[in-house]
Amino acid sequence: MSTPARSAAAPAVAIVGVGAVGAVFAAALQEAGHPPTVLCVRTRRSLAVEDPAGRVTDLTAPMVASPAEVRGPADWVLLAVKAHQTAGAAGWLRKLAGPETSVLVLQNGVDQAGRVAPFAGPATVLPAVIWCPAEPAGPGLVRQRAPARMLVADDSAGRCAAALLAGGRVSVDLTADFVTAAWRKLSMNVVGALMALSGRTGEVLRDAEVGRLAERLAAECVAVGRAEGAQLDESVAAEAVAQLAARPAGAGSSILTDRLAGRPLEWEARNAVVRRLGVCHGIPTPVSDVIVPLLAACGPLPAGSGSPADR
């Protein structure tokens, strides 16, 4: 039975969901001197993370495959499951989240707090914006292709999160305007839908017609984000598409990686939220109105395609 050991000098840290993102953050915590107390996984296995320079770090924390195997609460819970898997992590959160727990949400979207809070009980829920270019590279290995970054609110919880990860491979920045940062990131995430639907990586955005469609999709996100209080210029949409199109060959999106693997897609947090909030604000979202039902209906792509993830 694994028990998070609480101590001011060595905080008890649990990671729920140790896929590509969770594994990178586990390696970052080891490097920062705060190794996770427990890794909450579906299946116990050895796991290692290869950094962009090719160095491999073996994860040393114990793994557990059932909430019944842990006693809590923990000081920190890093929630690294996909947004649509949040309800499935409820059992872990019930065991690990207490009044003094901070739940750091490593998910896409702009509504992390509202999504996670119903399952986190009395814990503090801390949303984050992350950039973690990593993907599975074989049994038990995650490959991190580029530096990982995290952005959190410049408040007491955010500063504590920055301190927790200081010295590890994830750089942390603080922002006084988290709402704007989250919607700016979403303006890029929404465009990943076109990769998932076409089965192609970012090079598809270099096609003139697809590029224009991508800009219209991102512009809907920007318009809804502004109605939600984000300080975004209209130029953000074109900038987001240009940035994605300019990435190296083969750079894709985690939503494409999931479709290639035949897994359920994270379409609600990345795309449907724009459509849903657009209705609330009376903002038309004609491109999203087409894209969202197509994402919801997606099946797996034919075998033989491939793409790295870029969250």
C-alpha positions in Angstrom: 0.0 0.0 0.0 1.5 3.3 -1.1 1.2 6.3 1.3 2.1 9.8 0.3 4.3 11.0 3.2 3.6 14.6 4.1 6.5 16.8 5.1 7.3 20.5 4.6 10.8 19.5 3.4 9.6 16.8 1.0 6.1 17.4 -0.2 4.0 14.4 -1.1 3.3 14.6 -4.8 1.1 12.2 -6.8 0.8 12.2 -10.6 -2.5 11.0 -11.9 -2.1 9.8 -15.5 1.4 9.0 -16.6 1.2 9.3 -20.3 3.6 11.5 -22.3 2.8 14.7 -20.3 2.7 13.0 -16.9 6.0 11.2 -17.6 7.8 14.4 -18.5 6.5 16.1 -15.4 7.6 13.1 -13.3 11.1 13.4 -14.7 11.0 17.1 -14.0 10.1 16.6 -10.4 13.0 14.1 -10.0 15.4 16.6 -11.4 14.0 19.3 -9.1 14.6 17.2 -6.0 10.9 16.6 -5.4 10.4 13.1 -6.9 6.8 12.0 -7.0 5.6 9.9 -4.1 3.4 7.8 -6.3 2.5 7.5 -10.0 -1.2 6.6 -10.6 -1.4 4.5 -13.7 -3.6 2.0 -15.5 -0.9 -0.6 -15.7 2.3 -0.9 -13.8 5.4 -0.9 -16.0 8.9 0.5 -16.1 8.9 3.9 -17.7 11.7 6.2 -18.9 11.8 9.7 -20.5 14.3 10.7 -23.2 15.0 14.4 -23.2 15.7 16.5 -26.4 19.5 15.8 -26.1 18.9 12.0 -26.0 19.5 11.5 -22.3 17.2 8.9 -20.7 15.8 9.3 -17.2 14.3 6.3 -15.5 11.2 7.1 -13.4 11.8 5.9 -9.9 8.5 6.6 -8.1 6.3 3.6 -7.2 3.4 2.9 -9.4 -0.1 2.0 -8.4 -2.9 0.9 -10.6 -5.9 1.4 -8.3 -7.1 4.1 -5.9 -7.5 1.4 -3.3 -3.7 1.1 -3.2 -3.1 4.7 -2.0 -3.8 6.5 1.2 -4.0 10.3 1.1 -4.2 13.1 1.0 -1.2 14.4 -0.9 0.3 17.9 -0.8 0.2 18.0 -4.6 -1.7 16.1 -7.2 -0.6 16.7 -10.8 -3.6 15.7 -13.0 -2.2 14.7 -16.4 -5.1 12.8 -17.8 -6.7 14.2 -21.0 -9.7 16.6 -20.4 -12.3 14.0 -21.4 -10.8 11.5 -19.0 -11.3 13.7 -15.9 -14.4 11.9 -14.6 -12.5 8.6 -14.9 -9.9 10.0 -12.5 -12.5 10.8 -9.8 -11.5 7.8 -7.7 -7.9 9.0 -7.5 -8.9 12.5 -6.6 -11.2 11.3 -3.9 -8.3 9.5 -2.2 -5.6 12.1 -2.8 -7.3 15.5 -2.6 -7.7 17.1 0.9 -8.2 20.6 2.3 -4.5 21.3 2.0 -4.0 19.7 -1.4 -3.2 21.6 -4.5 -4.4 20.0 -7.7 -2.2 21.2 -10.6 -4.3 20.6 -13.8 -2.0 19.7 -16.8 -4.8 19.7 -19.4 -5.8 21.6 -22.5 -8.7 24.0 -22.5 -9.9 27.2 -20.8 -12.3 25.6 -18.3 -9.9 23.4 -16.3 -11.0 24.7 -12.9 -14.7 24.1 -13.6 -14.0 20.7 -15.0 -11.9 19.4 -12.2 -13.4 21.2 -9.1 -16.4 18.8 -8.8 -14.0 15.9 -8.3 -11.4 17.6 -6.2 -13.5 18.2 -3.0 -11.9 20.7 -0.7 -8.6 20.9 -2.6 -7.3 24.0 -4.4 -7.5 23.6 -8.1 -4.7 25.3 -10.0 -5.1 25.5 -13.8 -2.0 25.6 -16.0 -1.2 26.3 -19.6 1.4 23.8 -20.8 3.6 23.2 -23.9 5.0 19.7 -23.7 6.2 18.3 -27.0 6.4 14.6 -26.2 5.1 11.3 -27.4 5.4 7.5 -26.7 8.5 6.2 -28.5 8.1 2.5 -27.7 7.2 0.3 -24.8 8.1 2.1 -21.6 9.7 5.1 -23.3 8.5 8.7 -23.7 10.4 10.9 -26.0 10.5 14.7 -25.2 11.2 16.5 -28.5 11.7 20.0 -27.3 11.8 22.0 -24.0 8.6 21.9 -21.9 7.0 25.0 -20.5 4.2 25.8 -18.1 2.4 29.0 -17.4 0.3 29.6 -14.2 -1.3 32.5 -12.5 0.9 34.8 -10.5 -0.7 34.1 -7.1 0.3 32.1 -4.1 -0.6 28.8 -5.5 1.1 29.5 -8.8 4.3 30.6 -7.1 4.3 27.4 -5.0 3.9 25.4 -8.2 6.8 27.2 -9.8 8.9 26.5 -6.7 8.0 22.8 -6.8 9.3 22.4 -10.4 12.3 24.8 -10.1 15.5 23.2 -11.3 13.7 20.6 -13.5 13.2 20.2 -17.2 9.9 22.1 -17.2 10.3 25.9 -17.1 7.5 27.8 -15.3 6.4 31.3 -15.9 3.9 33.4 -13.9 1.2 35.6 -15.5 -1.0 38.3 -14.1 -3.6 37.5 -16.9 -4.1 33.8 -17.0 -7.4 34.1 -18.9 -5.6 35.7 -21.9 -2.8 33.1 -21.8 -5.3 30.2 -21.8 -7.3 31.6 -24.7 -4.1 32.4 -26.7 -3.1 28.7 -26.3 -6.6 27.5 -27.3 -6.4 29.6 -30.5 -3.6 27.1 -31.5 -5.3 24.0 -30.1 -8.4 24.5 -32.1 -6.4 24.4 -35.3 -5.2 20.9 -34.4 -8.7 19.7 -35.4 -7.8 20.1 -39.0 -4.8 17.8 -38.6 -7.0 15.2 -36.9 -9.6 15.4 -39.6 -7.1 15.3 -42.5 -4.8 12.8 -41.0 -1.8 15.1 -41.7 0.7 16.9 -39.6 1.2 20.7 -39.6 2.3 20.8 -43.2 -1.4 20.6 -44.1 -1.7 24.2 -42.9 0.7 25.4 -45.7 -2.0 24.6 -48.2 -3.6 28.0 -49.0 -7.2 26.9 -48.7 -6.6 24.9 -45.5 -4.6 27.8 -44.1 -7.5 30.2 -44.7 -9.9 27.7 -43.0 -7.6 27.4 -40.1 -7.5 31.2 -39.7 -11.3 31.4 -39.7 -11.4 28.6 -37.0 -8.8 30.4 -34.8 -10.6 33.7 -35.3 -13.8 32.2 -33.9 -11.8 31.2 -30.8 -10.3 34.7 -30.5 -13.7 36.3 -30.7 -15.2 34.1 -28.1 -12.1 34.5 -25.9 -12.5 38.3 -26.0 -16.1 38.0 -24.9 -14.8 35.9 -22.0 -12.4 38.6 -21.0 -9.2 37.6 -22.8 -7.1 40.5 -24.2 -6.5 39.3 -27.7 -5.8 41.2 -30.8 -7.5 40.1 -34.1 -4.0 39.3 -35.4 -3.7 36.4 -32.9 -5.6 34.0 -35.3 -3.2 34.5 -38.2 -0.2 34.3 -35.9 -1.3 31.0 -34.4 -1.7 29.4 -37.8 1.6 30.8 -39.1 3.4 29.5 -36.1 1.9 26.0 -36.5 2.6 25.9 -40.2 6.2 26.9 -39.7 7.1 24.1 -37.4 9.5 21.3 -38.5 8.2 18.6 -40.8 6.3 15.9 -38.9 5.3 18.2 -36.0 1.6 17.4 -35.3 -0.8 17.6 -32.5 -1.8 15.3 -29.7 -5.4 15.2 -31.1 -3.9 13.8 -34.3 -1.8 11.3 -32.4 -4.9 10.1 -30.5 -6.8 9.6 -33.7 -3.9 7.7 -35.3 -3.9 5.4 -32.3 -7.7 4.9 -32.4 -8.2 6.6 -29.0 -11.1 9.0 -28.1 -10.4 12.6 -29.1 -10.2 15.6 -26.8 -12.6 17.6 -28.9 -14.8 19.0 -26.3 -12.1 20.9 -24.4 -10.3 22.0 -27.5 -13.1 22.9 -30.0 -16.6 22.4 -28.6 -16.0 24.9 -25.8 -15.6 27.6 -28.4 -19.0 26.7 -30.0 -20.7 26.3 -26.6 -19.5 29.7 -25.2 -20.1 31.3 -28.6 -23.8 30.5 -28.2 -23.8 32.0 -24.7 -22.4 35.3 -26.0 -24.4 35.3 -29.2 -21.2 35.0 -31.4 -21.6 33.0 -34.6 -19.1 30.1 -35.0 -19.9 28.7 -38.4 -16.6 26.8 -38.9 -16.7 25.3 -35.4 -20.4 24.3 -36.1 -19.1 22.0 -38.8 -15.8 20.9 -37.3 -17.2 19.8 -33.9 -19.7 17.2 -35.2 -17.0 15.8 -37.5 -14.6 15.5 -34.6 -17.3 13.8 -32.5 -17.9 11.3 -35.3 -14.2 10.5 -36.0 -13.0 6.9 -36.2 -9.4 5.7 -36.3 -7.3 6.6 -39.3 -5.8 3.8 -41.5 -2.7 2.1 -40.1 0.6 3.4 -41.5 0.2 7.1 -40.8 2.1 8.7 -38.0 2.7 12.0 -36.2 4.4 13.2 -33.1 2.3 14.9 -30.5 2.7 18.5 -29.6 0.5 19.5 -26.8 
